[in-house]
Amino acid sequence: MKKFTNLKKINEDNEIIQNFTKGMPLGGRNPNIMTKDDLKRLTNNNLVEEPAVAEKTDVVKFLSKIFETREMSHKYHLQVKGEQGSYAAHVALGAYYEGIQDLVDSLVEIYQGQYEIVEGYDIIDTNITQTKERIAYFQESVAFIRENRVCIPQEDTHLHNIIDEIVALLYRTLYKLKYNR
């Protein structure tokens, strides 16, 4: 009886795959949507691997870093002194501070609308301004964001578009800090 049960199970799994790939309705459902139960049954039989899901802590660290750039740009903006290019730096950092506000709000609100409320953000230590030059800080920040954006699922292109805008704003700020004197 065990062999027949296993054979029946394999036959059911093959039917799910065939129905999904042929576009035939699965129990009256949309043929292009595989349910979690379908995926779980296939995963349990080692027919497909479960998609990788980012750790919640990765998303918190990623978003915390973006919030940190906002705070750091504001502090750098207020600490610009009378060196050559100081007005240009003051304006560039102010533009970043103002521009990042809407972008980070959009990113977090849309993420939370799709997934869940993000809690437990990292504490922002703005004392970095005492030890780290602003251009170096923004270069490290853009590298972090580019490398760690993988915590957002790749298929969420609507979120990645906002991240692209954040990266572009960082590079625009770096351009202004480096070359506008």
CYANA upper distance limits for C-alpha pairs under 8 A (distance plus 0.5 A):
  1 MET  CA      5 THR  CA      6.76
  2 LYS  CA      6 ASN  CA      6.67
  3 LYS  CA      7 LEU  CA      6.56
  4 PHE  CA      8 LYS  CA      6.53
  5 THR  CA      9 LYS  CA      6.68
  6 ASN  CA     10 ILE  CA      6.68
  7 LEU  CA     11 ASN  CA      6.57
  8 LYS  CA     12 GLU  CA      6.66
  9 LYS  CA     13 ASP  CA      6.75
 10 ILE  CA     14 ASN  CA      6.64
 11 ASN  CA     15 GLU  CA      6.64
 12 GLU  CA     16 ILE  CA      6.83
 13 ASP  CA     17 ILE  CA      6.88
 13 ASP  CA     41 ARG  CA      8.04
 13 ASP  CA     42 LEU  CA      7.09
 14 ASN  CA     18 GLN  CA      6.54
 15 GLU  CA     19 ASN  CA      6.39
 16 ILE  CA     20 PHE  CA      6.51
 16 ILE  CA     26 LEU  CA      7.78
 16 ILE  CA     38 ASP  CA      7.89
 17 ILE  CA     21 THR  CA      6.55
 18 GLN  CA     22 LYS  CA      6.37
 19 ASN  CA     23 GLY  CA      6.40
 19 ASN  CA     24 MET  CA      5.33
 19 ASN  CA     25 PRO  CA      7.16
 19 ASN  CA     26 LEU  CA      6.96
 19 ASN  CA     31 PRO  CA      7.90
 20 PHE  CA     24 MET  CA      6.87
 20 PHE  CA     25 PRO  CA      8.12
 20 PHE  CA     26 LEU  CA      7.76
 20 PHE  CA     31 PRO  CA      6.41
 20 PHE  CA     32 ASN  CA      7.07
 20 PHE  CA     33 ILE  CA      8.34
 20 PHE  CA     34 MET  CA      7.71
 23 GLY  CA     31 PRO  CA      5.41
 23 GLY  CA     32 ASN  CA      6.90
 24 MET  CA     31 PRO  CA      6.01
 25 PRO  CA     29 ARG  CA      6.03
 25 PRO  CA     30 ASN  CA      6.51
 25 PRO  CA     31 PRO  CA      5.09
 26 LEU  CA     30 ASN  CA      7.61
 26 LEU  CA     31 PRO  CA      6.54
 29 ARG  CA     33 ILE  CA      8.10
 34 MET  CA     38 ASP  CA      6.56
 34 MET  CA     39 LEU  CA      7.28
 35 THR  CA     39 LEU  CA      6.82
 36 LYS  CA     40 LYS  CA      6.40
 37 ASP  CA     41 ARG  CA      6.60
 38 ASP  CA     42 LEU  CA      6.78
 39 LEU  CA     43 THR  CA      6.42
 39 LEU  CA     48 VAL  CA      8.35
 39 LEU  CA     50 GLU  CA      7.99
 40 LYS  CA     44 ASN  CA      6.48
 40 LYS  CA     50 GLU  CA      8.43
 41 ARG  CA     45 ASN  CA      6.96
 42 LEU  CA     46 ASN  CA      6.85
 42 LEU  CA     47 LEU  CA      5.84
 42 LEU  CA     48 VAL  CA      6.51
 43 THR  CA     47 LEU  CA      6.31
 43 THR  CA     48 VAL  CA      5.71
 43 THR  CA     49 GLU  CA      6.21
 43 THR  CA     50 GLU  CA      6.82
 53 VAL  CA    151 CYS  CA      8.49
 53 VAL  CA    153 PRO  CA      7.97
 54 ALA  CA     58 ASP  CA      7.11
 54 ALA  CA     59 VAL  CA      7.90
 54 ALA  CA    150 VAL  CA      8.37
 54 ALA  CA    151 CYS  CA      5.54
 54 ALA  CA    152 ILE  CA      7.56
 54 ALA  CA    153 PRO  CA      8.04
 55 GLU  CA     59 VAL  CA      7.43
 55 GLU  CA    151 CYS  CA      7.82
 56 LYS  CA     60 VAL  CA      6.89
 57 THR  CA     61 LYS  CA      6.60
 58 ASP  CA     62 PHE  CA      6.56
 58 ASP  CA    148 ASN  CA      8.49
 58 ASP  CA    151 CYS  CA      6.43
 59 VAL  CA     63 LEU  CA      6.59
 59 VAL  CA    151 CYS  CA      6.23
 59 VAL  CA    152 ILE  CA      7.68
 60 VAL  CA     64 SER  CA      6.36
 60 VAL  CA    118 VAL  CA      7.33
 60 VAL  CA    119 GLU  CA      7.83
 60 VAL  CA    120 GLY  CA      7.50
 60 VAL  CA    121 TYR  CA      6.19
 60 VAL  CA    122 ASP  CA      7.89
 61 LYS  CA     65 LYS  CA      6.64
 61 LYS  CA    121 TYR  CA      7.58
 61 LYS  CA    122 ASP  CA      7.22
 62 PHE  CA     66 ILE  CA      7.20
 62 PHE  CA    145 ILE  CA      7.44
 62 PHE  CA    148 ASN  CA      7.12
 62 PHE  CA    149 ARG  CA      7.69
 62 PHE  CA    151 CYS  CA      8.18
 63 LEU  CA     67 PHE  CA      6.83
 63 LEU  CA    108 VAL  CA      8.20
 63 LEU  CA    121 TYR  CA      8.23
 64 SER  CA     68 GLU  CA      6.54
 64 SER  CA    121 TYR  CA      6.12
 64 SER  CA    122 ASP  CA      6.18
 64 SER  CA    123 ILE  CA      8.49
 64 SER  CA    124 ILE  CA      8.32
 65 LYS  CA     69 THR  CA      6.83
 65 LYS  CA    141 SER  CA      7.99
 65 LYS  CA    145 ILE  CA      8.27
 66 ILE  CA     70 ARG  CA      7.13
 66 ILE  CA    104 VAL  CA      7.60
 66 ILE  CA    145 ILE  CA      8.27
 67 PHE  CA     71 GLU  CA      7.01
 67 PHE  CA    104 VAL  CA      7.86
 68 GLU  CA     72 MET  CA      6.46
 68 GLU  CA    124 ILE  CA      6.34
 68 GLU  CA    126 THR  CA      8.41
 69 THR  CA     73 SER  CA      6.38
 69 THR  CA    138 PHE  CA      8.18
 69 THR  CA    141 SER  CA      7.73
 70 ARG  CA     74 HIS  CA      6.84
 70 ARG  CA     96 TYR  CA      8.04
 70 ARG  CA     97 TYR  CA      5.93
 70 ARG  CA    100 ILE  CA      6.93
 70 ARG  CA    101 GLN  CA      7.83
 71 GLU  CA     75 LYS  CA      6.79
 71 GLU  CA     97 TYR  CA      8.18
 71 GLU  CA    124 ILE  CA      8.39
 71 GLU  CA    126 THR  CA      7.63
 72 MET  CA     76 TYR  CA      6.50
 72 MET  CA    126 THR  CA      6.52
 72 MET  CA    129 THR  CA      7.82
 73 SER  CA     77 HIS  CA      6.30
 73 SER  CA     93 LEU  CA      6.03
 73 SER  CA     94 GLY  CA      7.82
 73 SER  CA     96 TYR  CA      7.36
 73 SER  CA     97 TYR  CA      6.29
 74 HIS  CA     78 LEU  CA      6.78
 74 HIS  CA     93 LEU  CA      7.36
 74 HIS  CA     94 GLY  CA      7.30
 74 HIS  CA     97 TYR  CA      6.34
 75 LYS  CA     79 GLN  CA      6.73
 75 LYS  CA    126 THR  CA      7.94
 75 LYS  CA    129 THR  CA      8.01
 76 TYR  CA     80 VAL  CA      6.81
 76 TYR  CA     93 LEU  CA      7.55
 76 TYR  CA    129 THR  CA      7.29
 76 TYR  CA    134 ARG  CA      7.41
 77 HIS  CA     89 ALA  CA      7.85
 77 HIS  CA     90 HIS  CA      5.60
 77 HIS  CA     91 VAL  CA      8.21
 77 HIS  CA     93 LEU  CA      5.65
 77 HIS  CA     94 GLY  CA      6.49
 78 LEU  CA     90 HIS  CA      7.93
 80 VAL  CA     86 SER  CA      6.41
 80 VAL  CA     87 TYR  CA      8.34
 80 VAL  CA     89 ALA  CA      7.60
 80 VAL  CA     90 HIS  CA      6.55
 81 LYS  CA     86 SER  CA      6.57
 82 GLY  CA     86 SER  CA      6.16
 82 GLY  CA     87 TYR  CA      8.41
 84 GLN  CA    181 ARG  CA      7.01
 85 GLY  CA     89 ALA  CA      6.65
 85 GLY  CA    180 ASN  CA      7.32
 85 GLY  CA    181 ARG  CA      4.38
 86 SER  CA     90 HIS  CA      6.48
 86 SER  CA    181 ARG  CA      7.92
 87 TYR  CA     91 VAL  CA      6.66
 87 TYR  CA    181 ARG  CA      8.48
 88 ALA  CA     92 ALA  CA      6.53
 88 ALA  CA    176 LYS  CA      7.74
 88 ALA  CA    177 LEU  CA      7.75
 88 ALA  CA    180 ASN  CA      6.53
 88 ALA  CA    181 ARG  CA      6.42
 89 ALA  CA     93 LEU  CA      6.49
 89 ALA  CA    176 LYS  CA      7.59
 89 ALA  CA    177 LEU  CA      5.98
 89 ALA  CA    180 ASN  CA      8.21
 89 ALA  CA    181 ARG  CA      8.28
 90 HIS  CA     94 GLY  CA      6.60
 91 VAL  CA     95 ALA  CA      6.60
 92 ALA  CA     96 TYR  CA      6.83
 92 ALA  CA    173 THR  CA      6.32
 92 ALA  CA    176 LYS  CA      6.48
 92 ALA  CA    177 LEU  CA      7.16
 93 LEU  CA     97 TYR  CA      6.63
 93 LEU  CA    173 THR  CA      7.38
 94 GLY  CA     98 GLU  CA      6.66
 95 ALA  CA     99 GLY  CA      6.39
 95 ALA  CA    173 THR  CA      8.41
 96 TYR  CA    100 ILE  CA      6.35
 96 TYR  CA    169 LEU  CA      7.27
 96 TYR  CA    170 LEU  CA      7.87
 96 TYR  CA    173 THR  CA      6.92
 97 TYR  CA    101 GLN  CA      7.14
 98 GLU  CA    102 ASP  CA      8.25
 99 GLY  CA    103 LEU  CA      7.34
 99 GLY  CA    169 LEU  CA      8.05
100 ILE  CA    104 VAL  CA      6.39
100 ILE  CA    166 ILE  CA      7.40
100 ILE  CA    169 LEU  CA      8.16
101 GLN  CA    105 ASP  CA      6.68
102 ASP  CA    106 SER  CA      6.55
103 LEU  CA    107 LEU  CA      6.63
103 LEU  CA    162 ILE  CA      7.10
103 LEU  CA    165 GLU  CA      8.07
103 LEU  CA    166 ILE  CA      7.25
104 VAL  CA    108 VAL  CA      6.59
104 VAL  CA    166 ILE  CA      8.49
105 ASP  CA    109 GLU  CA      6.45
106 SER  CA    110 ILE  CA      6.43
106 SER  CA    162 ILE  CA      8.18
107 LEU  CA    111 TYR  CA      6.52
107 LEU  CA    159 LEU  CA      6.80
107 LEU  CA    162 ILE  CA      6.77
107 LEU  CA    163 ILE  CA      8.06
108 VAL  CA    112 GLN  CA      6.47
108 VAL  CA    118 VAL  CA      8.46
109 GLU  CA    113 GLY  CA      6.53
110 ILE  CA    114 GLN  CA      6.73
110 ILE  CA    159 LEU  CA      7.93
111 TYR  CA    115 TYR  CA      6.40
111 TYR  CA    116 GLU  CA      7.82
111 TYR  CA    159 LEU  CA      7.68
112 GLN  CA    116 GLU  CA      5.10
112 GLN  CA    117 ILE  CA      5.48
112 GLN  CA    118 VAL  CA      7.24
113 GLY  CA    117 ILE  CA      8.39
127 ASN  CA    131 THR  CA      8.08
128 ILE  CA    132 LYS  CA      6.17
129 THR  CA    133 GLU  CA      7.39
129 THR  CA    134 ARG  CA      7.80
132 LYS  CA    136 ALA  CA      7.28
132 LYS  CA    137 TYR  CA      6.74
133 GLU  CA    137 TYR  CA      6.72
134 ARG  CA    138 PHE  CA      6.77
135 ILE  CA    139 GLN  CA      6.65
135 ILE  CA    174 LEU  CA      6.98
135 ILE  CA    177 LEU  CA      7.38
135 ILE  CA    178 LYS  CA      7.95
136 ALA  CA    140 GLU  CA      6.67
137 TYR  CA    141 SER  CA      6.63
138 PHE  CA    142 VAL  CA      6.61
138 PHE  CA    170 LEU  CA      7.38
138 PHE  CA    174 LEU  CA      7.39
139 GLN  CA    143 ALA  CA      6.76
139 GLN  CA    174 LEU  CA      8.00
140 GLU  CA    144 PHE  CA      6.65
141 SER  CA    145 ILE  CA      6.74
142 VAL  CA    146 ARG  CA      6.61
142 VAL  CA    167 VAL  CA      6.70
142 VAL  CA    170 LEU  CA      6.90
142 VAL  CA    171 TYR  CA      8.13
143 ALA  CA    147 GLU  CA      6.58
144 PHE  CA    148 ASN  CA      6.41
145 ILE  CA    149 ARG  CA      6.26
145 ILE  CA    167 VAL  CA      7.92
146 ARG  CA    167 VAL  CA      7.95
149 ARG  CA    160 HIS  CA      8.40
149 ARG  CA    163 ILE  CA      8.23
150 VAL  CA    154 GLN  CA      7.51
152 ILE  CA    156 ASP  CA      7.55
152 ILE  CA    159 LEU  CA      8.10
152 ILE  CA    160 HIS  CA      8.14
154 GLN  CA    160 HIS  CA      8.25
156 ASP  CA    160 HIS  CA      6.96
157 THR  CA    161 ASN  CA      6.45
158 HIS  CA    162 ILE  CA      7.36
159 LEU  CA    163 ILE  CA      6.93
160 HIS  CA    164 ASP  CA      6.53
161 ASN  CA    165 GLU  CA      6.90
162 ILE  CA    166 ILE  CA      6.85
163 ILE  CA    167 VAL  CA      6.71
164 ASP  CA    168 ALA  CA      6.59
165 GLU  CA    169 LEU  CA      6.60
166 ILE  CA    170 LEU  CA      6.74
167 VAL  CA    171 TYR  CA      6.78
168 ALA  CA    172 ARG  CA      6.56
169 LEU  CA    173 THR  CA      6.61
170 LEU  CA    174 LEU  CA      6.69
171 TYR  CA    175 TYR  CA      6.61
172 ARG  CA    176 LYS  CA      6.82
173 THR  CA    177 LEU  CA      6.61
174 LEU  CA    178 LYS  CA      6.50
175 TYR  CA    179 TYR  CA      6.37
175 TYR  CA    180 ASN  CA      7.97
176 LYS  CA    180 ASN  CA      5.48
177 LEU  CA    181 ARG  CA      8.32
